[in-house]
Amino acid sequence: MRSVIVVGGGISGLAAAWQLRGQADVTVLESAPRVGGKLRTGTIAGIAVDEGAESLMALRPEAVELAAAVGLGDALCDPAQAPTTVWTHGALRPLPAGHVMGVPTDPGALAASGLLSPEGVARAAAEETLPAEPLTEDVSVAQYLAARFGREVVDRMVEPLLGGVYAGRADRLSLRAAMPRVAALAEQGEALVPALRRMRAAGAPRSAPVAVQGVAGGTGRFPAAVAAACGARILTGTTARSLALTPAGRWRVQAVTDDGPLTMEADGIVLALPAFAAAELLRPHSPLAEAELSAIPHASTAVVTMAFSRAQAHFLPQGNGFLVPPVDGHTLKAASFLSNKWAWLARAAPDVFVLRASIGRIGEEGLLDRPDRVLVRRAIAELHRAVGPMGEPVATRVTRWDRGLPQYGVGHRERVARIREAAGKLPALALCGAAYEGVGVAACVATGRQAARDLLTAAA
Ligand SMILES: Cc1cc2nc3c(=O)[nH]c(=O)nc-3n(C[C@H](O)[C@H](O)[C@H](O)COP(=O)(O)OP(=O)(O)OC[C@H]3O[C@@H](n4cnc5c(N)ncnc54)[C@H](O)[C@@H]3O)c2cc1C
């Protein structure tokens, strides 16, 4: 394989390009003016802030390892230690110690958290006494966990976390794809509480000191560093419009650029794109892959970033932020107090307090049709209710992520297997990105590197 075109310059495509360095002549096509996709650092009141992903998972090694390999080792930083907090029943309440993705394992801590009613606590505590039949097919997160723990655990503990990661809903997300560790225990026919307690005692969830890490200066530095280190030719402002296989078995890409049309050829191709964009390009080549990719739903979200003057604010909140369960009917999905969470940001802008509020889950697209000023007003009003009267921000910025997060519905893993099988019939073509084996940055890096390895192996 002498040459490869990577379509999509998000972190998945860049990880693929990095894996191919020194082994092929690589060109990355990116439609936006800069690489990075959902890893984007912008500015508010002159301060660098993340507008998309703000952290890299550290329990999975792929993202932090690649960041270190491309020279950002010294920039990796831990967030301030603070419990994950849920705004519910009119107060901020920490998730109880011992929870695993919102699944409680310590009834005493659960009762003390105030998250659930006394009946809800008793219902959750009964989980270890319920018979557990081995789970034989995929079900929704809500279906499985509500049957074992009661609806309150789903509504006030699991659902806010799933909203934070997927902008998704527990009654639609796949247990196997969205909570694979829990699904694996369910498939063994074990009650979850004793099994999760055993796993915790064995140290399984504590293989890294913190669950996530940030990049000082913003996560947008990460794709830029990978792009610089991978040695690929990076063409921004270049949108792939169609693919064709030449008689010689090479891939020909027709693209549009600011300067007009562009045609390129290469021995292999990596599609590192959102599912709907990959579907468009695959339509003439694999109707099955196109149909399955098009069937993956996507949630749209908006991030409302606000800067408050520390001198003028009436009040500044403690902690790293909070999650919001949809059952309470609020507009906010989550809030992240960036100036508390990231020491680099507090050092860079000591006079300003920066936070960001997230709005929009799957099914809430109507909310996002409102103009920016409406989203800002709603975010401020709810923040005041949740944490107290902070006053008015000195600057605001709304970033919209249209169809930004793929939804792993029931049967997602089987759908991905069908997509990979169909795409595997096309020569020298690999798929990677958030649509397949995980939406987090670490999972995206893993799919990108794997796509590159698959191309090289197939060509060997
Ligand atoms: C608001 C938000 C917050 C998030 N927070 C976190 C977090 O804190 N931690 C975490 O781990 N994950 C987080 N995620 C998820 C994670 O950031 C993404 O899943 C991941 O970055 C996706 O990377 P990707 O390369 O697969 O896709 P993308 O980042 O979408 O990159 C795909 C690229 O392809 C380009 N493109 C599309 N069509 C074409 C075409 N035809 N030709 C050329 N280029 C094209 C796009 O412009 C884009 O740059 C967040 C996501 C969002 C939306």
The ligand as an ORCA input file, in Angstrom:
! r2SCAN-3c Opt
* xyz 0 1
  C     -20.246     18.672     22.580
  C     -19.459     17.384     22.657
  C     -18.710     17.113     23.793
  C     -17.968     15.940     23.885
  N     -17.213     15.722     25.002
  C     -16.414     14.642     25.056
  C     -15.482     14.494     26.131
  O     -15.376     15.365     27.000
  N     -14.687     13.376     26.147
  C     -14.763     12.431     25.150
  O     -14.017     11.440     25.206
  N     -15.609     12.563     24.102
  C     -16.414     13.652     24.023
  N     -17.243     13.826     22.941
  C     -17.228     12.824     21.859
  C     -15.991     12.932     20.971
  O     -15.482     14.250     20.987
  C     -16.303     12.576     19.524
  O     -17.064     11.384     19.457
  C     -15.013     12.398     18.716
  O     -14.198     13.532     18.822
  C     -15.371     12.098     17.266
  O     -14.189     12.059     16.505
  P     -14.245     11.587     14.970
  O     -12.931     11.868     14.373
  O     -14.757     10.192     14.900
  O     -15.385     12.488     14.314
  P     -15.422     14.045     14.073
  O     -14.774     14.777     15.169
  O     -16.844     14.341     13.738
  O     -14.523     14.237     12.767
  C     -15.009     13.945     11.482
  C     -14.442     14.996     10.546
  O     -14.849     14.708      9.216
  C     -15.078     15.936      8.552
  N     -15.916     15.635      7.377
  C     -17.237     15.303      7.359
  N     -17.632     15.044      6.100
  C     -16.531     15.204      5.302
  C     -16.296     15.035      3.909
  N     -17.265     14.645      3.059
  N     -15.044     15.301      3.431
  C     -14.042     15.688      4.262
  N     -14.219     15.829      5.616
  C     -15.444     15.583      6.120
  C     -15.726     16.807      9.595
  O     -15.576     18.180      9.295
  C     -14.955     16.395     10.858
  O     -13.859     17.248     11.114
  C     -17.996     15.000     22.820
  C     -18.767     15.261     21.676
  C     -19.487     16.438     21.590
  C     -20.308     16.720     20.343
*
